Structures are given as structure tokens and as C-alpha cells.
Amino acid sequence: MSIGIEPKHLPQATGPFIPGMMDVSTGYGEGSLLMRLYYPTNEKKDNPKKWMSWIPEQSYLKGLANVTTIPYLFLRSAMWWYGRFHIPALYGEKVKTDDKMKCIILSHGLGSCRFLYSALCCDLASYGFVVVCLEHKDQSACFTYHYANKEAAQNDTKTEIHFKHVPLGKHHHSERNQQIKIKAKECSKAIDFVLELNKGTAPSNVINEVPTKYKINFDLKDLMGKIDIDSLTIMGHSFGAATAIYTCSLRSEIKQCIAMDPWMFPIKDEQLHEKLKQPILFVNTYTFHLEANVKSMAKFLTADRKDEMYTILNSTHETQTDTVFILGYWLNWFMRKIDPIIGLRINDYIIMEFMHRYTSFPKDIEEQKTYLEKEKHNYLKGLTKPWA
């Protein structure tokens, strides 16, 4: 049940809890982390007045235009035509802390940002997960920023970081591999943030110093001692999925990994299939993976590892992001596409089934199993086939 008229929005979460979300910045300057936390709340009624616009400011739309090389005015016109979408989560609401919560750290893909997976994150939060979605500062985000000091935060004066196009050629792999290592370092800092928070050390959230129209009831201190650090999970999409896999080799605190459409090129020479002990769930789309990428992923599907791989049929790289709900499918125009809602649910429920198997959470996944059985004609288990 909701209060008031609902604006255009992403698909609402399917779990028993109304999701909340809050931006968190752990400090000032380049070394700070910028994250969005998605989490369950105790609220019984949804309130669209607390839903945030999917695009929080025009700098992100300009960044997406830069990434896609689509003229900004054209992209802005398209966004106007489709309407202003909101994220159906209560921004700044108090977190539900009745029980210890499972935590997933999410690394975004190339040209993405902390809110591009909000439908997925809200769904997970509605079942009781805390999702910590990073916004990377290695120039792989479409746009990001930090605040230089307290005065800058109070005046909302951002130090901007823009997306960097890396040209193809002999240095392409080395530059992408270097970016992976920066991203993995940020993921490692996010892990430390979660561990310290659970121990009882909560950093000051710089975002609280920035002017906002929202009433903020969220407090990081409420999460002290409320995170199950024995089942910490890392997840990523595309470039972020490769980052997640690489980070597993650095941090034994990570117990399992979820790789959505991993772009294996930056880590192809790391021999991670020989180093990793954590089980990996690969959830792939239909048209993203070329033969070289499939060969890199195939190294993990061996008898001595417990990794799993699924392919969502008639899907594209967009299927695992929010953009397909806002702008529709833009890739592979002449292919019949899976309904975006069905694609989202298959993706989310495969993830929940995996999490249940390794963390016993969510406790009841009969609904997810029933749905996956009904939609089994829309996905395959086993090694993804190359698209070309």
C-alpha cells in the first residue's frame, strides 16, 4: 500500500519489506568512498514523496551521453519523452535492524554508476539484504564526484570526476587491468567499511552535510553489530563483475561472488580460476559474450569448483540494468527481446536461490523456485554460448 499518487517509477520490489536507500560518503577528498545503500525498512506503507528521481542531477545524464557518444540534447529529449522516472525506495528512511542482515557489495559496470541497478537492489533489499553499491572513481563511472572539505559539502560544491574513454590498441588491456586494480581497492575499502561498521565504528556521513529536501532518518550507527560478516558477498555487472571476481582473490572475507555478464578481458591473464576458493554465480545475457569471453569464463566451470552459470535467453546487456525500463531496449534492434520484467525477475530470483543455498537466506524461496520453474523456457543452465 502506498500514500499519495505514484509518479512514473521502476518496477516495485517483490519482497515483504519496503526498501529504503541512502547515499553515503565516507569522507572528503579523492580517497573517500561514495556509495548508495539499499536496505529493508520497518515502514508498512510506501510513500512516493520519499522516492528519489532516478537521475539525481543533470551531470549524470551528461555523463551517460559522454559514455554512449549520444548528443546530450538528444538524450535529454528522450528522457523527457519517456518521462521522469523515480526509484520506489524510501530515501533516507530508518533501516530495519530486527535481525542481522546479509550484505552484498556491488561494483558497477563501465559507464555506469551507483543507481543504475536500483530495480535489482531494491528487490534484494525488500527481502532483507543490505546492498552497498559503490560509485567508482577510476573514471569508469559515467560521472562521480567528491567533496573537498566540509564547506564544499555544505554548499554542494562538487569536485567532479568524468568518464574516460580508453582507446582500443596495444595499451587497452594494460589500462583496463589497471582500472580493475583501482576498482578492487575501492571494493576492499568498502569491505573494511562494512567490517568496521559491524564492529561499532561508524564514519561520519558527509552526505548528511549536503542540503536536501528529504527528511533523513537513516543513521549508520543503526547498522552497528547488525551485519552478518560471515556471509559477505560481492557482486558486479560487466566491468564490475570482473572487478568482483578479482577482489575475491584479495579478500578472504568474501564468501561468495555473483558475476552478472562479466567482461573478462581486463582479468584474462590473472589465472583467477586457479586462485579463488569462493563459489561464483555467473548470470549472463544472451548477446553480450564473444568467444574469447566465453573461453575465459569456461575456465571456472570445472569439476573441482562449485561455480554455476545461467543465460537469460533473448536478453541484452541492458536487461540487468534499469535503463531498459526507462528507455527500452537499444541494443540488438532486430532480435526479439525478453519482457524486461521477466528478465529482471529471472535474474533476481537466480541470485536469491544462489544466496539461499550458500547463506540460508532468504529463508523461504518457494515463490522464487516456482517462478523460475514457470519461466524455465527463458533461461539455460550451463556454459553460455558465444553470440558471434
Order of alpha helices (4+ residues) and beta strands (2+ residues): beta-beta-beta-alpha-alpha-beta-beta-beta-alpha-beta-beta-alpha-beta-alpha-beta-alpha-beta-alpha-beta-alpha-beta-alpha-alpha-alpha-beta
